[in-house]
Amino acid sequence: MEPAVNQATLNFNLHETQPLFIVISGLSGVGKDAVIEELLQCGMPLHKVVTATTRAPRTNEQDGVDYHFLSQERFQEMMRNNEFIECALVYNDYKGVPRKQIQDAMNSGLDVIMRVDVQGARKFRELIPEALLIFITPASEQDWREMLLGRRTDTPDQIERRIAAAPAELEMLPIFDYIVTNKRCCLGETADAIISIIKSEHMRNPHRKVNI
């Protein structure tokens, strides 16, 4: 006779995962911002991090959408109160990632996503070891050149400098969890690949446990 099983003790709710802290990085001009916007357009339950800055708003920039525009005094007060996960002085203006914004989003159950350069990704790997780091790469150098030219924001010399800096940035690939190719004119495929990664990470065992 088989032993009786106390079914009241069985718990099959095994997929209660912690929200993810997702860092999108990659070479300059590879389409990081466009990828994040595509993910949001797909209806992914994501909170896009809005960083804080002390610089003045540019034309068409909105407070709370593009940046949180703060006075020098307010920013420094937040620094003293440890209200930033990370902050730095960049070209005489402060920039920082507000801690409470991310905590509130994750407490509500949303995954958090932000875009940084490769140096920033290395910093977040140190600060938040359980962050999910995704590196976006072009399909080829020719594709990348056409992406950079298509932005119409860089001179030919600036484009060449960005390409010359790529080998040093690619040396940091080992800090990333995933590498995703963003083919030119195939943004939807790139977003689909990242959505698959996010879904897989939510089924990962053990789960990533992010402490902010």
Steps between C-alpha positions, in 0.01 A plus 500: 500500500643837397552758775245779516611833357404818677410706194457813708880518533568488126580832336528514123514878478863475394526791259471794737805689381662822605487796259805533280741792475581500127795695361513551124843593369708474186708694255414862427220545249401134492137579584475459878233767547301373203508146641361616836225702331409196290473287816267757655293515181464121520324544833769347719440576871812710535593817682747706299739677735498879475831637619547830682716785376589854594534621141233720347227334290551506125228584250211249516642324809245432774568482870430151628500354148844569355670587830418618848639854483631604840678801643860461614383546859232231479733255326773545760244457778395168346866398475551569870191291579627207288196527271691400186613152405770662291585858411780691332606846388491510120612814316424721804153352549399224737320187383362230725269198524237559773478208740136549609369505142642153442394368840142619445482341155638167618278499810203531263619188316641668190830410340726803475695580184760761422755583232864572577831499315745214548686679780170557677411132463824403672414736785154346542647150497705607803214682674223247426657158435161338427414752227417350160750646253423479127749613236358620167729446202465585130496221245813632329727802486324612182162480674640698790643771275163539331329524841743772608455689174123467528499682834631816326654618828867416443764628261702244301792554741276435801370181341855377442589576863199300620603207282860527621378478862304180433780245564552629855125491567469148359763383747236547771260246349568247782306716749180460295246222538370508142604633160223597256554599137304802382485469121433819312127535424419195717414669830205270561723193489735659753212578735366144464840359597514717813141413592600131482796570729280680754243219500774239542654695787166499680506119486860479615583295807624644726347837425704818483450690825574866446574721798479874433 
